[in-house]
């Protein structure tokens, strides 16, 4: 049995290239105009694919948004993990994970709120939603890792605390009350609640 990587066939490469074009087109159009103002036809035209082809990759506009946002969210999470590793204080480490996720979500507020709604209420079997839910789990794991480094956090409680922090973060980003609030205000709100959760 060979350890050499298997070559990807032409058909698979073409599928991957189309998916990449569709994802890039959706990301660009949603950033420019907001998810509500963009049609699937516009995404197909920008990606240079037919609408029938587009629907093979994303059945709804919500699916397109998940495709577009998931890659940005994954990048934000990696940035947060790296920053958390460098933080010496527990609150700073937790907020280092949270900050880039909030910044990613607030780049286009309507898109960010729609993304969260699609993630929570959509079909969990749809690949984009599965990926989004996996990213939410990875966010909790990164927060738990930051909490577990603190000797004041009892063994085994870090995942539970991380679940609470994650819930606070997602609610703060999604709340209608916070629509007009900027990143720093959202971060401050989340930070205050996280501070109250940490052992003294």
C-alpha positions as CSV (number, residue, x, y, z in Angstrom):
1,X,0.0,0.0,0.0
2,X,1.4,3.3,-1.1
3,X,1.7,6.4,1.2
4,X,1.8,8.7,-1.8
5,X,-1.1,11.1,-2.0
6,X,-3.7,10.0,-4.5
7,X,-4.2,12.2,-7.5
8,X,-7.5,14.0,-7.8
9,X,-9.3,13.3,-11.1
10,X,-10.3,16.0,-13.6
11,X,-14.0,15.7,-12.7
12,X,-13.3,16.3,-9.0
13,X,-10.9,19.2,-9.7
14,X,-13.6,20.8,-11.9
15,X,-16.2,20.3,-9.1
16,X,-13.8,21.9,-6.6
17,X,-13.1,24.8,-8.9
18,X,-16.8,25.5,-9.5
19,X,-17.5,25.3,-5.7
20,X,-14.6,27.7,-5.1
21,X,-15.9,30.2,-7.7
22,X,-19.5,30.0,-6.3
23,X,-18.2,30.5,-2.8
24,X,-16.0,33.5,-3.8
25,X,-18.9,35.0,-5.9
26,X,-21.3,34.7,-3.0
27,X,-18.9,36.1,-0.5
28,X,-18.2,39.1,-2.7
29,X,-21.8,39.9,-3.6
30,X,-23.0,39.4,0.0
31,X,-20.3,41.7,1.3
32,X,-21.1,44.3,-1.3
33,X,-24.9,44.3,-1.1
34,X,-26.0,42.1,1.8
35,X,-27.7,38.8,1.6
36,X,-31.2,40.1,1.2
37,X,-30.3,42.2,-1.9
38,X,-28.5,39.4,-3.8
39,X,-30.2,36.8,-6.0
40,X,-29.0,33.3,-6.8
41,X,-28.9,34.4,-10.5
42,X,-26.4,37.1,-9.7
43,X,-24.2,34.7,-7.8
44,X,-24.4,32.2,-10.7
45,X,-23.4,35.0,-13.2
46,X,-20.5,36.2,-11.1
47,X,-19.3,32.6,-10.7
48,X,-19.7,31.9,-14.4
49,X,-21.9,28.9,-13.9
50,X,-25.5,28.1,-14.8
51,X,-28.2,28.4,-12.1
52,X,-28.8,24.7,-12.4
53,X,-25.2,24.1,-11.6
54,X,-25.3,26.5,-8.7
55,X,-28.3,24.6,-7.2
56,X,-26.2,21.4,-7.2
57,X,-23.9,23.1,-4.7
58,X,-26.3,25.3,-2.8
59,X,-30.1,24.7,-2.8
60,X,-31.0,28.1,-1.2
61,X,-29.6,31.5,-0.7
62,X,-29.1,30.5,3.0
63,X,-26.9,27.6,1.8
64,X,-24.8,30.1,-0.3
65,X,-24.4,32.3,2.8
66,X,-23.2,29.4,4.8
67,X,-20.7,28.5,2.1
68,X,-19.4,32.1,2.0
69,X,-19.3,32.7,5.8
70,X,-17.9,29.3,6.9
71,X,-14.5,29.9,5.3
72,X,-14.3,33.4,6.9
73,X,-15.4,32.0,10.2
74,X,-12.7,29.2,10.0
75,X,-10.0,31.9,9.4
76,X,-11.3,34.0,12.3
77,X,-11.2,31.0,14.6
78,X,-7.6,30.1,13.7
79,X,-6.6,33.7,14.3
80,X,-8.4,33.5,17.7
81,X,-6.7,30.3,18.7
82,X,-3.3,31.7,17.9
83,X,-3.9,34.8,19.9
84,X,-5.3,32.8,22.9
85,X,-2.0,30.8,23.0
86,X,-0.1,34.0,23.5
87,X,-2.3,35.4,26.2
88,X,-1.3,34.9,29.8
89,X,-4.5,36.0,31.5
90,X,-7.6,33.7,31.3
91,X,-10.0,36.5,30.4
92,X,-7.6,37.8,27.7
93,X,-7.2,34.3,26.3
94,X,-11.0,33.7,26.1
95,X,-11.6,37.1,24.6
96,X,-8.8,36.4,22.1
97,X,-10.8,33.5,20.8
98,X,-14.1,35.5,20.8
99,X,-12.8,38.8,19.2
100,X,-12.1,37.6,15.7
101,X,-15.3,35.6,15.5
102,X,-17.3,38.7,16.5
103,X,-15.3,40.9,14.0
104,X,-16.1,38.3,11.3
105,X,-19.7,38.2,12.2
106,X,-20.1,42.0,12.3
107,X,-18.4,42.8,8.9
108,X,-21.9,42.9,7.4
109,X,-24.4,42.8,10.3
110,X,-27.4,41.5,8.3
111,X,-25.2,38.7,6.8
112,X,-23.8,37.8,10.2
113,X,-27.3,37.6,11.9
114,X,-28.7,35.6,8.9
115,X,-25.7,33.2,9.1
116,X,-26.4,32.6,12.8
117,X,-30.1,32.0,12.0
118,X,-29.3,29.6,9.2
119,X,-26.8,27.8,11.5
120,X,-29.2,27.3,14.3
121,X,-32.5,26.7,12.5
122,X,-31.5,25.1,9.3
123,X,-31.3,21.4,8.4
124,X,-28.3,20.0,10.3
125,X,-27.8,17.4,7.5
126,X,-27.1,20.0,4.9
127,X,-23.3,20.1,4.4
128,X,-22.9,23.9,4.9
129,X,-24.8,23.8,8.1
130,X,-22.9,20.8,9.4
131,X,-19.7,22.7,8.7
132,X,-21.1,25.8,10.5
133,X,-22.1,23.7,13.5
134,X,-18.7,22.0,13.6
135,X,-17.1,25.5,13.6
136,X,-19.3,26.4,16.6
137,X,-18.1,23.3,18.4
138,X,-14.5,24.1,17.6
139,X,-15.0,27.6,19.0
140,X,-16.3,26.1,22.3
141,X,-13.3,23.7,22.3
142,X,-10.9,26.7,21.8
143,X,-12.6,28.6,24.7
144,X,-12.5,25.5,26.9
145,X,-8.8,25.1,26.2
146,X,-8.2,28.7,27.3
147,X,-10.2,28.2,30.4
148,X,-8.6,24.9,31.3
149,X,-5.2,26.6,31.6
150,X,-6.5,28.5,34.6
151,X,-5.7,26.6,37.8
152,X,-8.8,28.2,39.5
153,X,-11.1,26.4,37.0
154,X,-12.0,23.1,38.5
155,X,-11.1,20.1,36.3
156,X,-13.9,19.1,34.0
157,X,-15.8,22.4,34.3
158,X,-14.0,24.2,31.4
159,X,-16.3,22.6,28.7
160,X,-19.4,23.7,30.6
161,X,-18.1,27.2,31.1
162,X,-17.1,27.3,27.4
163,X,-20.6,26.4,26.4
164,X,-22.0,29.3,28.4
165,X,-19.4,31.7,26.9
166,X,-20.3,30.5,23.5
167,X,-24.0,31.0,24.1
168,X,-23.3,34.5,25.4
169,X,-21.2,35.3,22.3
170,X,-23.8,34.0,19.8
171,X,-26.7,35.7,21.6
172,X,-24.9,39.0,21.7
173,X,-24.1,38.8,18.0
174,X,-27.7,37.8,17.0
175,X,-29.7,40.0,19.4
176,X,-31.9,42.6,17.6
177,X,-31.1,44.9,20.5
178,X,-27.5,44.9,19.3
179,X,-28.0,45.6,15.6
180,X,-26.6,49.1,15.8
181,X,-23.8,48.3,18.2
182,X,-20.2,48.1,17.0
183,X,-17.6,45.4,17.5
184,X,-16.1,47.0,20.6
185,X,-19.5,47.4,22.3
186,X,-20.3,43.7,21.6
187,X,-16.9,42.6,22.9
188,X,-17.3,44.7,26.0
189,X,-20.7,43.2,26.7
190,X,-19.4,39.6,26.2
191,X,-16.3,40.4,28.3
192,X,-18.3,41.6,31.2
193,X,-20.4,38.4,31.2
194,X,-17.3,36.2,30.9
195,X,-15.6,38.1,33.8
196,X,-18.6,37.3,36.0
197,X,-18.3,33.6,35.1
198,X,-14.7,33.2,36.0
199,X,-13.6,31.9,39.4
200,X,-12.1,34.5,41.7
